[in-house]
Amino acid sequence: MNVTCPTCAAADETVAVRNALLDSDRPLDPPTRELLSMPSEPGGTTGAAITLFVLAGLFGLLGLRGLFSGDGGGSSDMAYQLGYRYGAFLLAAILLGIGLTVHSDHRSRRGDTAGQWPRTYDQWQKLHQVWRATWLCRRCRAVFLPAAALRPDFAASAAVPVAQFPQWAETITRQEDRPGAPSTSG
């Protein structure tokens, strides 16, 4: 499907933003890529914290297995037997503590950007819908929404320069989200 750019009237140089970001034949330059990338979902847990939580769980299970296996470390001294039986639990606790620290640090950094939008998952979903519907004209380096992009009665938007995309997408989303506006989820 080709959509005509409202600025230069070209249809052969337009592409959906999500497809432009995936295009390996004509990759976007890094600054443009960053401007057109979808903002990350608010909340959630970082990949590093999730990895640490999973490892802590695995070591906890390994500790349970060792505890119930009945093998107490042979006739070794008491310190070795304690380490053998409970070492996996200690390692699991350390990994869990590091994971909670990483998660807490991530949340506090998000708190530092409290003025950023979107703040809720619902706002992010609506912004994501606008992002998915947005098209890029490679010729004039502008983004726009074609007619009926968000709902059947949605008028085509004017093209804006790529540099204004994040603010423009937020503005469009907030307009669609205001009370009394037709829903973008239909």
N, C-alpha and C positions, 0 to 999 in steps of 0.2 A: 504494500500500500504506500503510495507516495502522496505527500501532502504538500500543497503549495505554500511557499514562504510569503507572508504578508508584506515583506519589505522588498524583495527582489523578484518575486513571482516565479522563482525557480522551484521545480518539483523534483528535479534530478539530484539536487544536493541536500535534500532534507532527509533526516533520519530521526527516529525516536531516540531520546537521550539515552535511555537504557541500552539501546543497541549500539549507539556511538561509543559508549564506554566499553563494550565488548568487542568492537571491531578491530581485529588484528591486521587487516589489510590497510586500513587508514587510521592508525592509532592517533588519539588526541595527545597534544603536548601535556606535560605534567601539570602546569598551572590550570589549564582548561579542565583536565580530568578532576582536579581537586574541587574546582568550582561546581562542576556538574554532578559530583558524587552525592549520593543520598546520605543525609545525616544519619549517624548511628542511632539506633533505637535507644530511647531513654531508659534508665534503670538497668536492670540486668546485672550479670556478673561477668567479670573479665575471663578470658580463656585461661589465663595463668591461674586464677583462683579456682576455676573449675578443675583444671588439671591437678592442682594440689589437693583438692577435696577428694577426687577420684583415687589418687595415690594413697591418701590417708585411709580411705575406705578399704582399699586392697590390702594395705599393711595391717589394718584392724582385722580383716578376715584371715590373713595369714597368722596373726597372733592367736585368734580363736582356734584355728586349726592346730597350731602347735600346742595350745593349752589343753585341748581335748584329745590329742593324739596319745597322751600317756607317756611319751618319752621325755623324761625330766633332765636330759643332758648327761645321763650316765652317773658315774660315781665321782664327778668333778666337785670342786669346792662350791660353797653356797653362793658366792657372787656370780660364778659362771652359770649356775642353775637359774638364778633370778634373771640374769641377762638373757638366757636362752628362752625362758618362759615368757618374759614380759618385755623384751627388747623391741619386738614388733609393735607392741602397744605404745611404747615410748616414741618410736619413730612416727607412728600414726598421729600421736598427739602433737609432735613437733610440726609435722606437715600440715595438720589441721590449723595450728596456731599461725603458721606462715600464711596459709590460705586466707584465714580470717583477717590478717593484717593487710594483705594485698587487696582484699575485697573492701575493707574499711578505708584504705587509702584511695581506692578508686571512687568510692562514694563521697569522700571528703573533697576530692578534686571536682566531682560533679557539683557539689555544693558551692564551690567557688564560682561556678558558672551558672548560678541560679537565675540570672537574667536571661539566659539563652532560651530559645524556643525551638523545638517543642519540649515541653516539660512532662507531658503525660503520654501514655501509649496511644490513647485515642487521638490526640493531636498529631502524633507521629504517623499514625495510620492515614490520616487525612492528607498530611504532607506527602506521604509516600504515594498516595493516589494521584496527587497533582504532579509529582515527579514522574511517575510512570506515563502520564498522559502528555508530557511535554515533549516537543520536537525541537531539533537543532537544525539550523540551516548552516551548512559548512561554508557556503559561499560568503554570506554576510556575517558569519559568526554571531548569530542571534538565536534566541530561544523563543518559542511561542506555543500557545495552545490552539489547536484547530477547533473549528465549530463542533459542538456536541462532544467535546473531549471528556467532560466531567459529568454531563447529564444532557438529555436531549435538547433542552432549551438553552444550553450554554453557547454564547456567542464567541466567535473566534477572537483571540486576544491579539493585541499589537505585539510585534516582535520587540524584544529588549536585548541589549548586548549581553553576552555570556557573563561578563563581569558582574552584572546585576542579578544573575539568576538566583542566588540564595535568598536575597531579600524579596525579589519578585515572587518566588514560589511561596515564601512565608506569607506575603501580602494576599496572594490569591487564596491560599488555604484559610487564612483568617476571615476573608470576605465570605467564603463558602461556609464557614463555621459559625457565622453570626446568627443570633436568634431570628427566625423567620425566613432564613435563606433556604432554598430547596436543598435537600440532602444530596451529598456527593456519593453516597453509598449505593445508590440505585442503579 
